[in-house]
Amino acid sequence: MEDRRKPPAKTGRTFLVVVDNTEEMRAALRYACRRARNTGGRVALLRVIEPPEFQHFARIGALMQAEARQAAEDLLHRMAVMVNDTSGELPVLYVREGDPREQLLALINEESSISILVLAAGTGPEGPGPLCKALAGRYVNRLRIPLTIVPGSLSDQAIDALS
């Protein structure tokens, strides 16, 4: 069914989603896309590359980092197509290197256009995931924007009904 409503006026609101390899990330991404589409906002995607644990040789470490960065950029470009299809607008893309939590907090503080952080809670027995736990708990006072946590088990239809 085609949506024939008049698009909302642009608000400048940016919904940031952290792109990782979890299944639940897709719930956060869909929610952010739908909210952006319905409120005249846009989506931003962040992929953080963690440094390799062990770098025996500097040249091999540099090659590993270059490959990781290329893989991150490729993933973000694939996600950008999905974002454009769902939200109607291309997202802003960010690739950072380092600790995911620290890089996320730094990006939020550096980019004043980011207005809402959207994360999805993990569905496994280990709980909601390290970023959700940290940002909803110990690090909540370091956020300058609202945090939306989407249950990772929500179906596309349930997300569409909410957003």
C-alpha positions in Angstrom: 0.0 0.0 0.0 1.5 3.3 -1.1 1.7 6.1 1.4 0.0 9.2 -0.2 0.2 11.6 2.7 1.9 14.9 2.2 5.5 14.6 3.6 6.1 16.6 6.8 8.1 19.8 6.7 11.8 19.3 7.3 12.6 19.6 11.1 16.3 19.2 11.2 15.9 16.3 13.6 18.5 13.6 13.1 18.0 10.1 14.5 21.4 8.4 15.1 21.7 4.6 14.8 24.8 2.6 15.7 25.4 0.0 13.0 26.7 -3.3 14.3 26.4 -6.9 13.4 23.4 -7.8 15.6 20.0 -8.8 14.4 18.3 -6.3 16.7 20.1 -3.4 15.0 17.6 -3.7 12.2 14.8 -2.9 14.6 16.5 0.3 15.7 17.2 1.2 12.0 13.6 0.7 10.9 12.3 2.6 13.9 14.6 5.5 13.2 13.8 5.5 9.5 10.0 5.5 10.1 10.3 8.3 12.7 12.5 10.4 10.4 10.0 9.9 7.5 7.0 10.8 9.7 8.5 13.8 11.4 10.5 15.4 8.6 13.8 14.3 10.1 16.7 12.3 8.8 18.8 9.3 9.8 22.5 9.2 10.6 24.5 5.9 10.8 27.6 5.3 12.9 29.9 2.3 12.5 32.8 2.1 15.0 35.8 0.0 14.1 37.5 -1.4 17.2 41.3 -1.5 17.0 42.8 -5.0 16.6 43.5 -6.7 19.9 47.0 -7.8 18.9 49.2 -6.2 16.3 52.4 -8.2 15.9 53.7 -6.2 13.0 52.8 -2.6 12.3 52.3 -3.2 8.6 49.9 -6.1 9.2 48.0 -3.9 11.8 47.7 -1.1 9.3 46.4 -3.5 6.6 43.9 -4.9 9.0 42.7 -1.4 9.9 42.4 -0.5 6.2 40.4 -3.6 5.5 38.1 -3.0 8.5 37.5 0.6 7.4 36.6 -0.6 3.9 34.3 -3.2 5.3 32.6 -0.6 7.5 32.1 1.8 4.6 30.7 -1.0 2.4 28.3 -1.9 5.2 27.2 1.7 5.7 26.6 2.1 2.0 24.4 -1.0 1.9 22.5 0.3 5.0 22.1 3.7 3.3 20.1 2.1 0.5 17.7 0.6 3.0 17.5 4.0 4.9 16.7 5.8 1.6 14.0 3.3 0.7 12.4 3.5 4.1 12.8 7.1 5.1 12.9 8.7 1.7 16.3 10.4 2.3 19.9 9.4 2.2 21.5 9.2 5.7 24.5 10.9 7.1 27.3 8.3 7.4 30.0 8.2 10.1 32.9 5.8 10.5 35.0 6.1 13.7 37.8 4.1 15.2 38.2 3.2 18.8 36.0 2.2 21.7 32.3 2.2 20.5 30.9 3.8 23.6 33.5 6.6 23.7 33.3 7.2 20.0 29.5 7.4 20.1 29.5 9.9 23.0 32.2 12.0 21.2 30.2 12.1 18.0 27.0 13.1 19.8 28.9 16.0 21.5 30.6 17.1 18.2 27.6 17.0 15.9 24.9 19.4 17.1 22.5 18.2 14.4 22.1 14.8 16.1 19.0 15.0 18.2 18.0 11.4 19.2 19.9 8.2 19.7 18.1 5.1 18.7 19.4 1.7 20.0 17.8 -1.7 20.0 17.8 -4.0 23.0 19.3 -7.4 22.5 16.9 -10.3 22.6 19.3 -13.0 24.1 19.7 -14.1 27.7 22.7 -11.8 28.2 20.4 -8.8 28.2 20.0 -5.6 26.3 23.6 -5.3 25.1 26.6 -3.3 26.3 25.7 0.0 24.7 22.1 0.0 26.0 23.3 -1.0 29.5 25.9 1.6 29.6 24.0 4.5 28.1 20.8 3.8 30.1 22.8 3.4 33.2 26.2 4.6 34.2 26.7 7.0 31.2 23.2 8.4 30.9 24.4 11.8 32.3 26.9 12.1 29.5 24.1 12.2 26.9 22.9 15.6 25.7 20.1 14.0 23.7 17.2 11.6 24.4 17.9 7.9 24.1 15.2 5.7 22.5 15.6 1.9 23.1 13.6 -0.2 20.7 12.9 -3.9 21.7 14.9 -5.9 19.3 12.2 -8.5 19.0 9.6 -6.2 17.4 8.4 -7.1 14.0 8.4 -4.6 11.1 4.6 -4.3 11.4 4.9 -3.5 15.1 7.5 -0.9 14.5 5.5 0.7 11.7 2.5 0.9 14.1 4.5 2.6 16.7 6.3 5.1 14.5 
